[in-house]
Amino acid sequence: MTAELRELGQSDWEQWYATLERAFGGVAEAQEERELWRDLTECERSIGAWDGDLCVGTAGSFSFRLAVPGGAVVDTAAVTMVGVAATHRRRGLLTAMMRRQLDDVRERGEAVAILTASEPMIYGRFGYGTASYALHLEIDTSRVDLAVPPGTDDVRLRYAVPVEAGPAREAVYAQRVAGRPGMLARRPDWERLITLDPPGQRDGASPQQCVLAERDGEAVGYALFAVKPEWDVRGAKGTVRVQDVEALDPTAYAALWRFLFDIDLTSTVLAPNRPVDDPVVQLVSDVRRCDLRFRDSLYVRLVDVGAALEARTYQAPVDVVLDVEDAFCPWNEGRWRLAGDAKGASCKRVDADGTAADLALSVRELGSVYLGGVPLTQLAGAGRVRELRQGAVAETSLAFGSASAPWLPHGF
């Protein structure tokens, strides 16, 4: 490696961020977007790779809290802004930045790191496993109806200015976090990302719109969306682009989706990022006309295996010894005994006492199953988990499951 790694200084941010932009194609962001990311950047958690006076590599992380199965919200490093200049590829810069970053995460006492990947093949070698998926919906609302539950008509809907509705929206969102693994407890200022709406990125759609669902004068849900008008010789065929829908109960949820389906002069609802178990799939009259597609979303890395596995609960009793491989963070290598249930868990090293292992797997597989969205049985079927005690895969897979599918509501 020919570059020096150092903590990002405020005065270096512009060059550092320009290096990142170039690594992702070189298209400059809108000024308001760039200013937001500058405000959100935690310089003390950001790394620059410098070749003399030139920034040739970037990596950063945000301090978040991540919901895990059982309702706990744990301190997490959200890895972001990773890029290497094309002139400096294949010199070990990415590996060096990942090494320094994970060492820093460990020193901070954060047991878990997460990221979203521009290319899915990049981060497995650093111990990150695919832990959640996103559902993409494109619904033909001219041919699909909704069957809403009783009480839906009692929900009041009203338009609100997205920024002005921020406190109400954030209050609803905050109540939803603990109930779904993978959701992020938003820190102050992150609500600005949710309403970021540069005109140059609308692609012919309206400015962002917001509708609040209320009951007895209190917000119980919201929808953020935009409308893209379109016409042909047969008439209007606009698209409702859904950014987010959250609600505290089924009737408010149904009322919001019914509103989105019924917007005048539209015939399509496009929702590119929904949970894979989204209840809307059970409301529609014809799921075949909803064009369901899935893609990888959140990647998880256990930085401290013991602490991470103790931070969540397990939906069935489990008592299993895991033989963990982790070449990149060798402090995790070895045998761990995990014992837990729906009330809590312990995870302790058992290398010294000669306890036999029940399962052998890498930390990457543990990251994949951590939020309950990827069955251990699936990984075992792919040959990525070895069963050393008969029945251990099925028992452990059941325990690691989650009542709600993990979901990342927005990027970072």
C-alpha positions as CSV (number, residue, x, y, z in Angstrom):
1,M,0.0,0.0,0.0
2,T,1.4,3.4,-1.0
3,A,-1.1,5.6,0.7
4,E,-1.3,6.9,4.3
5,L,-4.5,6.4,6.3
6,R,-5.6,9.1,8.6
7,E,-8.7,10.4,10.4
8,L,-10.7,12.9,8.3
9,G,-10.3,16.5,9.2
10,Q,-13.0,19.1,8.6
11,S,-10.8,21.0,6.2
12,D,-10.2,17.9,4.1
13,W,-13.9,17.0,3.7
14,E,-14.4,18.6,0.3
15,Q,-11.6,16.7,-1.4
16,W,-12.5,13.5,0.5
17,Y,-16.1,13.7,-0.6
18,A,-15.1,14.6,-4.2
19,T,-13.0,11.4,-4.2
20,L,-16.1,9.4,-3.1
21,E,-18.3,11.0,-5.8
22,R,-15.8,10.2,-8.5
23,A,-15.6,6.6,-7.3
24,F,-19.3,6.3,-7.8
25,G,-19.3,7.7,-11.3
26,G,-18.4,11.4,-10.9
27,V,-21.9,12.9,-11.1
28,A,-22.0,15.8,-8.7
29,E,-24.8,15.7,-6.1
30,A,-27.2,18.6,-5.6
31,Q,-25.9,21.2,-3.3
32,E,-28.6,20.5,-0.6
33,E,-27.7,16.8,-0.6
34,R,-24.0,17.5,-0.4
35,E,-24.5,19.9,2.5
36,L,-26.6,17.4,4.4
37,W,-24.0,14.7,4.1
38,R,-21.3,17.1,5.2
39,D,-23.4,17.9,8.3
40,L,-24.0,14.2,9.0
41,T,-20.4,13.1,8.5
42,E,-18.8,12.0,11.7
43,C,-15.2,13.0,11.0
44,E,-13.8,11.2,14.0
45,R,-15.3,8.0,12.4
46,S,-14.1,8.7,8.9
47,I,-10.9,7.6,7.2
48,G,-9.1,9.1,4.2
49,A,-6.3,7.4,2.3
50,W,-3.8,10.0,1.1
51,D,-1.1,9.7,-1.6
52,G,0.8,12.8,-0.9
53,D,-1.7,15.6,-1.1
54,L,-4.3,13.5,-3.0
55,C,-7.1,11.7,-1.4
56,V,-7.4,8.3,-3.0
57,G,-9.7,6.4,-0.7
58,T,-12.6,7.0,1.7
59,A,-14.4,5.1,4.4
60,G,-16.7,6.2,7.2
61,S,-19.3,5.1,9.6
62,F,-22.3,6.6,11.4
63,S,-23.3,5.9,15.1
64,F,-26.6,4.3,14.9
65,R,-28.8,2.0,17.1
66,L,-30.1,-1.1,15.4
67,A,-33.2,-3.0,16.3
68,V,-32.6,-6.8,16.9
69,P,-34.9,-9.7,17.5
70,G,-36.5,-9.4,21.0
71,G,-36.9,-5.6,20.8
72,A,-33.5,-4.4,22.0
73,V,-31.9,-1.5,20.1
74,V,-28.1,-1.9,20.1
75,D,-25.2,0.4,19.4
76,T,-24.1,-0.2,15.8
77,A,-21.5,1.1,13.4
78,A,-23.2,1.9,10.1
79,V,-20.4,1.7,7.5
80,T,-20.7,4.1,4.6
81,M,-18.9,6.3,2.0
82,V,-16.5,3.6,1.0
83,G,-14.6,4.2,-2.2
84,V,-11.1,3.9,-3.8
85,A,-9.8,6.0,-6.7
86,A,-9.6,4.0,-9.9
87,T,-5.9,5.0,-10.1
88,H,-5.2,3.2,-6.8
89,R,-7.1,-0.1,-7.1
90,R,-5.5,-3.5,-6.3
91,R,-3.1,-2.0,-3.8
92,G,-4.8,-3.1,-0.6
93,L,-6.4,0.2,0.2
94,L,-9.9,-1.2,0.8
95,T,-8.6,-4.0,3.0
96,A,-6.5,-1.5,5.0
97,M,-9.5,0.8,5.5
98,M,-11.7,-2.1,6.6
99,R,-9.0,-3.4,9.0
100,R,-8.7,0.0,10.6
101,Q,-12.4,0.6,10.7
102,L,-13.3,-2.7,12.4
103,D,-10.5,-2.2,15.0
104,D,-12.0,1.2,15.7
105,V,-15.5,-0.3,16.0
106,R,-14.2,-2.9,18.5
107,E,-12.4,-0.2,20.6
108,R,-15.7,1.7,20.8
109,G,-17.5,-1.3,22.2
110,E,-19.9,-1.7,19.4
111,A,-20.7,-5.4,18.8
112,V,-22.2,-5.0,15.4
113,A,-21.4,-3.3,12.1
114,I,-23.7,-2.9,9.1
115,L,-23.6,-1.6,5.6
116,T,-25.4,-1.6,2.2
117,A,-23.3,-2.8,-0.7
118,S,-22.9,-1.2,-4.1
119,E,-21.8,-4.7,-5.3
120,P,-22.7,-7.8,-3.2
121,M,-19.5,-9.6,-3.8
122,I,-17.3,-7.1,-2.1
123,Y,-17.8,-7.4,1.6
124,G,-18.1,-11.1,2.3
125,R,-14.3,-11.4,2.7
126,F,-14.5,-8.9,5.5
127,G,-17.2,-10.9,7.4
128,Y,-20.3,-9.2,6.3
129,G,-23.3,-11.4,5.5
130,T,-26.6,-10.6,3.8
131,A,-29.1,-10.2,6.6
132,S,-32.2,-8.6,5.1
133,Y,-34.0,-8.2,1.8
134,A,-36.2,-5.5,0.3
135,L,-39.5,-6.1,-1.5
136,H,-40.1,-4.1,-4.7
137,L,-43.7,-3.7,-5.6
138,E,-45.2,-2.3,-8.8
139,I,-48.9,-2.5,-8.5
140,D,-51.4,-2.1,-11.4
141,T,-54.0,-0.2,-9.4
142,S,-56.4,-0.2,-12.4
143,R,-56.8,-3.9,-11.9
144,V,-56.0,-4.5,-8.2
145,D,-58.3,-3.6,-5.3
146,L,-57.7,-3.5,-1.5
147,A,-59.8,-5.4,1.1
148,V,-59.4,-3.2,4.1
149,P,-60.3,-4.2,7.7
150,P,-63.3,-2.9,9.7
151,G,-62.6,0.5,11.2
152,T,-60.5,1.8,8.2
153,D,-63.1,4.5,7.5
154,D,-62.7,5.9,11.0
155,V,-59.1,7.0,10.3
156,R,-58.7,10.6,9.3
157,L,-56.2,11.5,6.6
158,R,-54.9,14.9,5.8
159,Y,-52.1,16.4,3.7
160,A,-49.2,17.9,5.6
161,V,-46.1,19.7,4.6
162,P,-43.4,17.0,4.8
163,V,-40.9,19.1,6.9
164,E,-43.6,20.5,9.1
165,A,-45.0,17.0,9.8
166,G,-41.5,15.9,10.9
167,P,-42.2,15.6,14.6
168,A,-45.4,13.6,14.1
169,R,-43.8,11.3,11.6
170,E,-40.7,10.7,13.7
171,A,-42.9,9.9,16.7
172,V,-44.7,7.2,14.7
173,Y,-41.4,5.9,13.3
174,A,-39.8,5.7,16.7
175,Q,-42.6,3.6,18.0
176,R,-42.2,1.2,15.1
177,V,-38.4,0.6,15.5
178,A,-38.3,-2.0,18.3
179,G,-40.9,-4.2,16.6
180,R,-38.9,-4.9,13.4
181,P,-35.3,-6.0,13.4
182,G,-33.1,-4.0,11.0
183,M,-34.8,-0.7,11.6
184,L,-32.6,2.2,12.8
185,A,-33.3,4.5,15.7
186,R,-32.7,7.8,14.0
187,R,-30.4,10.3,15.6
188,P,-31.1,14.1,15.5
189,D,-30.7,15.6,12.0
190,W,-31.4,12.3,10.3
191,E,-35.0,13.3,9.7
192,R,-33.5,15.7,7.2
193,L,-32.5,12.8,5.0
194,I,-36.1,11.6,4.9
195,T,-37.4,14.8,3.4
196,L,-34.4,15.5,1.2
197,D,-36.0,16.1,-2.3
198,P,-33.6,17.6,-4.8
199,P,-35.5,18.7,-7.9
200,G,-32.9,17.2,-10.2
201,Q,-33.6,13.7,-8.8
202,R,-37.4,13.7,-9.3
203,D,-37.4,12.4,-12.9
204,G,-40.6,14.2,-13.8
205,A,-42.4,13.5,-10.5
206,S,-43.9,16.0,-8.1
207,P,-42.2,17.4,-5.1
208,Q,-42.4,15.0,-2.1
209,Q,-45.9,14.8,-0.5
210,C,-47.0,13.7,2.9
211,V,-50.3,12.4,4.3
212,L,-50.8,11.9,8.0
213,A,-53.2,9.3,9.4
214,E,-54.9,10.5,12.6
215,R,-57.2,9.2,15.2
216,D,-58.6,11.4,18.0
217,G,-56.3,14.2,16.9
218,E,-53.1,12.1,17.2
219,A,-50.9,10.9,14.4
220,V,-51.1,7.1,14.0
221,G,-49.4,6.8,10.6
222,Y,-48.0,8.6,7.6
223,A,-47.1,8.1,3.9
224,L,-44.4,9.9,2.0
225,F,-44.7,9.8,-1.7
226,A,-44.6,11.6,-5.1
227,V,-46.7,11.5,-8.2
228,K,-45.4,11.3,-11.7
229,P,-48.1,12.3,-14.2
230,E,-48.2,10.5,-17.5
231,W,-50.6,10.4,-20.4
232,D,-51.1,8.5,-23.6
233,V,-53.9,8.4,-26.2
234,R,-56.0,6.3,-23.8
235,G,-55.8,8.9,-21.0
236,A,-54.0,9.3,-17.7
237,K,-51.6,6.6,-16.4
238,G,-49.6,8.3,-13.7
239,T,-47.4,6.6,-11.1
240,V,-47.5,7.0,-7.3
241,R,-43.9,6.6,-6.1
242,V,-44.0,5.5,-2.5
243,Q,-41.1,6.4,-0.3
244,D,-42.4,5.2,3.1
245,V,-45.6,4.1,4.8
246,E,-45.7,3.6,8.6
247,A,-48.6,3.1,10.9
248,L,-49.3,2.0,14.4
249,D,-52.3,-0.3,13.7
250,P,-53.8,-2.2,10.8
251,T,-56.6,0.2,10.1
252,A,-54.4,3.2,9.8
253,Y,-52.0,1.2,7.6
254,A,-54.9,0.1,5.3
255,A,-56.3,3.7,5.1
256,L,-52.9,5.0,3.9
257,W,-52.5,2.3,1.2
258,R,-56.1,2.8,0.1
259,F,-55.4,6.5,-0.3
260,L,-52.3,5.8,-2.4
261,F,-54.2,3.4,-4.6
262,D,-57.0,5.9,-5.2
263,I,-55.0,9.0,-6.2
264,D,-56.6,10.5,-9.3
265,L,-55.0,10.2,-12.7
266,T,-52.8,7.3,-11.7
267,S,-52.8,3.6,-12.5
268,T,-49.6,2.4,-10.8
269,V,-48.2,2.4,-7.3
270,L,-44.4,1.9,-7.2
271,A,-42.9,1.0,-3.8
272,P,-39.3,0.0,-4.3
273,N,-38.4,-0.7,-0.6
274,R,-40.8,-2.6,1.6
275,P,-40.4,-5.4,4.1
276,V,-40.6,-8.8,2.5
277,D,-43.6,-9.6,4.9
278,D,-45.4,-6.3,4.2
279,P,-49.1,-6.7,5.1
280,V,-50.1,-4.9,2.0
281,V,-49.5,-8.1,0.1
282,Q,-52.4,-9.6,2.1
283,L,-54.7,-6.6,1.3
284,V,-54.5,-6.8,-2.5
285,S,-57.1,-8.6,-4.6
286,D,-54.6,-9.9,-7.1
287,V,-51.0,-10.4,-6.0
288,R,-49.9,-11.5,-9.5
289,R,-50.5,-8.0,-10.7
290,C,-48.2,-6.6,-8.0
291,D,-44.9,-7.6,-9.7
292,L,-43.1,-8.7,-6.5
293,R,-39.3,-8.7,-6.7
294,F,-36.6,-9.0,-4.0
295,R,-33.1,-7.8,-3.7
296,D,-30.4,-7.8,-1.0
297,S,-30.5,-4.9,1.4
298,L,-28.7,-4.9,4.8
299,Y,-25.4,-6.6,5.5
300,V,-24.4,-7.4,9.0
301,R,-21.0,-8.1,10.6
302,L,-20.6,-9.3,14.2
303,V,-17.6,-7.5,15.6
304,D,-17.9,-9.1,19.0
305,V,-19.6,-12.5,18.6
306,G,-20.4,-13.0,22.3
307,A,-21.8,-9.5,23.0
308,A,-23.8,-9.5,19.7
309,L,-25.4,-12.9,20.3
310,E,-26.3,-11.9,23.9
311,A,-27.9,-8.6,22.8
312,R,-30.9,-10.4,21.1
313,T,-33.4,-13.0,22.2
314,Y,-34.4,-16.3,20.6
315,Q,-37.8,-17.4,19.6
316,A,-37.2,-20.9,20.8
317,P,-34.9,-22.3,23.5
318,V,-31.4,-22.9,22.2
319,D,-28.3,-24.4,23.7
320,V,-25.6,-24.8,21.0
321,V,-21.9,-24.7,20.7
322,L,-20.7,-22.8,17.6
323,D,-17.3,-23.3,16.1
324,V,-16.7,-19.8,14.6
325,E,-14.2,-19.0,11.8
326,D,-13.2,-15.3,11.5
327,A,-9.8,-14.8,9.8
328,F,-10.3,-11.0,9.5
329,C,-11.2,-10.4,13.2
330,P,-9.4,-13.3,14.9
331,W,-10.6,-12.4,18.3
332,N,-13.9,-14.0,17.4
333,E,-12.3,-17.3,16.3
334,G,-13.1,-20.4,18.4
335,R,-16.0,-22.2,20.1
336,W,-18.8,-20.2,21.7
337,R,-21.7,-21.7,23.7
338,L,-25.0,-19.9,23.1
339,A,-27.8,-20.5,25.5
340,G,-31.0,-18.5,25.3
341,D,-34.7,-18.1,24.8
342,A,-37.3,-15.4,24.5
343,K,-36.2,-13.8,27.8
344,G,-32.5,-13.4,27.2
345,A,-29.3,-15.2,26.3
346,S,-25.7,-15.8,27.2
347,C,-22.8,-16.5,24.9
348,K,-19.4,-17.5,26.3
349,R,-16.2,-18.9,25.1
350,V,-15.7,-22.7,25.7
351,D,-12.4,-23.2,23.9
352,A,-10.5,-24.0,27.0
353,D,-12.8,-26.7,28.5
354,G,-12.8,-29.0,25.4
355,T,-16.5,-28.7,24.8
356,A,-17.4,-30.3,21.4
357,A,-19.0,-28.0,18.8
358,D,-22.5,-28.6,17.4
359,L,-22.1,-26.4,14.3
360,A,-19.2,-25.0,12.3
361,L,-19.6,-21.7,10.4
362,S,-17.9,-18.4,9.7
363,V,-18.8,-15.1,11.1
364,R,-20.3,-14.2,7.8
365,E,-23.0,-16.8,8.2
366,L,-23.7,-15.5,11.8
367,G,-24.1,-12.0,10.3
368,S,-26.7,-13.4,7.8
369,V,-28.8,-15.1,10.5
370,Y,-28.4,-12.5,13.2
371,L,-31.6,-10.5,12.4
372,G,-33.7,-13.6,11.8
373,G,-34.3,-13.0,8.1
374,V,-32.1,-15.7,6.6
375,P,-32.7,-19.3,7.8
376,L,-29.7,-21.2,9.1
377,T,-31.2,-24.2,7.3
378,Q,-30.8,-22.4,4.0
379,L,-27.1,-21.7,4.6
380,A,-26.6,-25.3,5.7
381,G,-28.3,-26.5,2.5
382,A,-25.8,-24.4,0.5
383,G,-22.9,-26.0,2.3
384,R,-22.0,-22.9,4.3
385,V,-22.8,-24.4,7.7
386,R,-21.6,-27.8,8.9
387,E,-23.7,-29.8,11.3
388,L,-21.5,-31.6,13.8
389,R,-24.4,-32.8,16.0
390,Q,-27.5,-34.3,14.4
391,G,-30.5,-32.0,14.7
392,A,-28.4,-28.9,15.6
393,V,-29.1,-27.0,12.4
394,A,-32.9,-27.3,12.7
395,E,-32.9,-26.4,16.4
396,T,-30.7,-23.4,15.9
397,S,-32.4,-22.2,12.8
398,L,-35.7,-22.1,14.6
399,A,-34.3,-20.2,17.5
400,F,-32.7,-17.5,15.4
401,G,-35.9,-16.8,13.5
402,S,-37.9,-13.6,14.0
403,A,-41.6,-12.9,14.2
404,S,-41.1,-10.0,11.8
405,A,-38.8,-10.0,8.8
406,P,-35.8,-7.6,9.1
407,W,-36.0,-4.5,7.1
408,L,-33.8,-1.4,6.5
409,P,-36.2,1.5,5.9
410,H,-33.6,3.9,4.4
411,G,-30.0,4.1,3.4
412,F,-27.1,5.8,5.1
